[in-house]
Amino acid sequence: MSPSPAPFVWYELMTSDSAAAEKFYKDVVGWKAQDMSQGDMKYTGLLAQDTPVAGLMTLPKDACDAGAKPGWTGYIGVDDVDATAARVSKAGGKIHAPPTDIANVGRFAMVADPQGTAFCLFKPTIDMPRPAADPNKPGIVGWHELYAVDGEKAFAFYADLFGWTKAEAMDMGAMGVYQLFAAGGAPIGGMMTKPPGVPLSFWNYYFQVDGIGAAMERLKAGGGSVINGPMEVPGGNWIVQGLDPQGAMFSLVSAHA
């Protein structure tokens, strides 16, 4: 098990139109943008309160040709990318991109858990300040949600790999159990067995906004679509789940309706 619980440290959107996606998320979430390109690779950083929290880039042509679609990926911070990737493989997961160095940034690997859900491992070589959790600050990633093929088995995998611990378990009746989890503090997300109508397991990320109603209107005005919501969830927060104009799923959360 990891010596200390491993947190999410970065979020990345691979998209078919980076310029359009940048404008959409700046308008909807309130992020600022910063050029973080390296050489010929164009990369845009997304900032909350002047702190980089996420990035976006255009899907490579070979990935598109292979059937890749726009989507968000979370990066989980680890002490040793190579050793953790090996443990993913040993546990029945897959290595989609082997451990690789990003010049002057860090080392990463793209992997998938045994149920096929993709995420990245990351160890930075530079200081990466993370904004403190604050439900009233737009732009912070406020929640992480896993729709798994088997929620209990998924939790066991992530708990062993990253030291995550169970928090409250919420019985949702016919939808099953929604298991909150923590990474050394307050809960940072929840896991559940996906509904039968959801074809694949996936991670869903919730971006904090100033008010859910106003943000939903910005989402629709910017060409996105609402999948679910707005709705109030236990604890008093409000959420909306949607698709951006390029088809990537994301969610919004706010303490205010």
C-alpha positions in Angstrom: 0.0 0.0 0.0 1.1 3.6 -0.6 2.9 5.1 2.4 0.3 7.9 2.4 -3.0 8.3 0.5 -2.4 9.5 -3.0 -4.5 12.5 -4.2 -5.6 13.7 -7.6 -3.1 16.4 -8.6 -4.1 17.3 -12.2 -6.9 17.0 -14.8 -6.5 16.9 -18.5 -9.0 17.3 -21.4 -8.1 15.7 -24.7 -10.3 17.3 -27.3 -11.0 17.7 -31.0 -11.0 21.5 -30.9 -8.8 23.0 -28.2 -9.5 26.6 -29.1 -13.3 26.1 -28.8 -12.9 24.0 -25.7 -10.8 26.7 -24.0 -13.4 29.3 -24.7 -16.2 27.1 -23.4 -14.6 26.2 -20.1 -13.4 29.7 -19.5 -17.0 31.0 -19.9 -18.7 28.2 -18.0 -16.3 27.5 -15.1 -14.5 30.8 -14.9 -11.0 29.4 -15.5 -8.2 31.6 -16.9 -5.9 30.1 -19.6 -2.2 30.0 -19.8 0.1 28.8 -22.6 2.1 25.8 -21.3 3.2 24.5 -24.7 6.5 22.6 -25.1 8.2 22.7 -28.5 5.7 21.7 -31.2 3.2 20.3 -28.6 0.6 23.0 -27.9 -0.8 22.7 -24.4 -3.1 25.1 -22.5 -3.2 25.4 -18.8 -6.5 26.2 -17.0 -6.1 28.3 -13.8 -8.3 28.7 -10.7 -7.4 31.7 -8.6 -4.2 32.0 -10.6 -3.2 28.4 -9.7 -3.0 25.9 -12.6 -5.4 23.0 -11.9 -6.0 21.4 -15.3 -4.9 21.5 -19.0 -6.2 20.8 -22.4 -4.7 19.7 -25.7 -5.8 18.5 -29.1 -6.2 14.7 -29.6 -3.4 13.4 -31.8 -4.5 12.3 -35.3 -3.4 8.7 -34.6 -5.5 8.6 -31.5 -8.5 9.9 -33.4 -7.9 7.3 -36.2 -7.9 4.6 -33.5 -11.3 5.8 -32.3 -10.4 8.1 -29.4 -13.1 10.5 -28.3 -12.8 13.8 -26.4 -12.7 13.2 -22.6 -11.3 14.2 -19.3 -8.6 12.3 -17.4 -7.4 12.6 -13.8 -3.8 12.4 -12.8 -3.1 10.8 -9.4 0.2 11.8 -7.6 2.5 8.9 -6.7 6.0 8.6 -5.3 7.2 6.1 -8.1 5.4 6.1 -11.4 7.2 3.0 -12.7 6.6 0.9 -9.6 2.9 1.9 -9.4 2.3 1.2 -13.0 3.8 -2.3 -12.5 1.4 -2.8 -9.6 -1.5 -1.7 -11.8 -0.5 -4.4 -14.4 0.0 -7.0 -11.7 -3.5 -6.3 -10.3 -5.1 -6.9 -13.7 -5.1 -3.4 -15.1 -3.5 -2.2 -18.3 -0.7 0.2 -19.3 -2.0 2.4 -22.2 1.1 4.7 -22.2 4.3 3.5 -20.4 6.1 5.6 -17.8 7.5 8.6 -19.7 9.3 11.8 -18.8 7.8 15.3 -19.6 10.7 17.7 -19.8 10.9 20.0 -16.8 7.5 18.8 -15.6 7.5 15.3 -14.4 7.0 11.6 -15.2 3.6 10.0 -16.0 1.9 6.9 -17.3 -1.6 6.3 -18.6 -3.2 3.2 -17.2 -6.5 1.6 -16.7 -7.9 -0.3 -13.7 -9.0 -4.0 -14.1 -12.5 -2.8 -15.2 -11.1 -0.7 -18.0 -11.3 2.8 -16.4 -8.5 5.1 -17.6 -6.5 7.4 -15.3 -2.9 8.7 -15.2 -0.1 8.3 -12.7 2.1 11.3 -12.1 5.2 12.4 -10.2 6.1 16.1 -10.8 9.7 17.3 -10.9 8.6 20.9 -10.2 6.6 22.4 -7.4 2.9 22.1 -8.2 0.9 24.2 -5.6 -2.7 23.0 -5.3 -5.5 25.3 -4.3 -7.0 24.6 -0.9 -10.4 23.0 -0.9 -13.0 25.7 -0.7 -16.6 25.1 -1.8 -17.0 28.8 -2.6 -14.1 29.1 -5.0 -14.9 28.5 -8.7 -12.5 26.5 -10.8 -11.4 23.9 -8.2 -12.2 20.3 -8.9 -14.6 19.6 -6.0 -15.5 15.9 -6.5 -14.4 12.7 -8.2 -16.9 10.1 -9.1 -16.3 6.6 -10.4 -19.0 4.6 -12.3 -17.5 1.1 -12.1 -18.5 -2.3 -13.5 -18.3 -3.5 -9.8 -18.1 -0.8 -7.2 -16.8 -3.0 -4.4 -14.0 -4.5 -6.5 -13.1 -1.1 -7.8 -12.7 0.4 -4.3 -10.5 -2.6 -3.2 -8.2 -1.9 -6.2 -7.9 1.8 -5.6 -7.6 1.4 -1.8 -4.7 -1.0 -2.2 -3.0 1.0 -4.9 -3.4 4.5 -3.4 -4.2 4.1 0.3 -7.7 5.5 -0.1 -10.2 4.9 2.7 -13.9 4.4 2.9 -16.0 7.2 4.3 -19.8 7.2 4.4 -21.7 4.7 2.3 -25.1 5.9 1.0 -27.8 3.4 0.1 -29.5 4.6 -3.1 -32.0 1.8 -3.3 -32.3 0.2 -6.7 -29.2 2.2 -7.8 -27.1 0.4 -5.2 -24.5 1.8 -2.7 -22.7 5.1 -3.3 -19.4 4.7 -1.4 -17.6 7.9 -0.4 -13.8 7.7 -0.2 -11.0 9.9 1.2 -7.4 10.4 0.5 -6.1 11.4 3.9 -8.8 13.8 5.1 -12.4 14.7 4.1 -14.0 12.7 1.4 -13.0 13.7 -2.1 -15.3 11.5 -4.2 -17.6 8.6 -4.5 -17.8 5.2 -6.2 -20.7 3.1 -7.3 -21.6 0.3 -9.7 -22.7 1.9 -12.9 -26.3 1.6 -14.0 -27.0 -1.1 -16.7 -27.6 1.6 -19.3 -24.1 3.1 -19.0 -21.9 1.2 -21.4 -18.5 1.7 -19.9 -16.9 2.4 -16.6 -15.5 5.9 -16.2 -14.3 8.7 -13.9 -16.4 11.9 -13.8 -15.0 15.1 -12.5 -17.0 18.0 -10.9 -15.8 21.6 -11.4 -16.9 24.1 -8.9 -18.9 27.1 -10.1 -20.3 30.3 -8.5 -23.9 29.1 -8.8 -25.4 26.1 -10.5 -28.3 27.8 -12.3 -26.2 30.5 -13.9 -23.5 28.1 -14.8 -26.0 25.7 -16.5 -27.3 28.6 -18.6 -23.7 29.4 -19.7 -23.2 25.7 -20.5 -26.2 25.7 -22.8 -25.4 29.1 -24.3 -21.8 27.9 -25.1 -23.1 24.9 -27.1 -23.0 22.2 -24.4 -25.8 20.0 -23.4 -27.3 19.0 -20.0 -27.4 15.2 -19.3 -28.8 15.5 -15.7 -29.8 18.2 -13.4 -29.8 20.7 -11.9 -30.4 18.7 -8.7 -29.6 19.0 -5.0 -27.5 16.2 -3.5 -27.0 15.1 0.1 -25.0 17.8 1.9 -26.8 20.7 0.2 -24.7 21.1 -2.9 -26.2 21.4 -6.4 -24.9 19.6 -9.4 -25.3 19.4 -13.2 -23.9 16.7 -15.5 -23.3 17.6 -19.1 -21.4 17.3 -22.3 -19.2 20.1 -23.8 -19.6 21.0 -27.5 -17.0 18.5 -28.5 -18.7 15.6 -26.6 -16.6 15.3 -23.5 -18.6 14.6 -20.3 -18.0 16.8 -17.2 -20.0 17.9 -14.2 -20.5 21.2 -12.3 -21.0 21.6 -8.5 -21.9 24.5 -6.4 -23.0 25.3 -2.9 -25.5 27.7 -4.4 -28.5 27.0 -6.6 
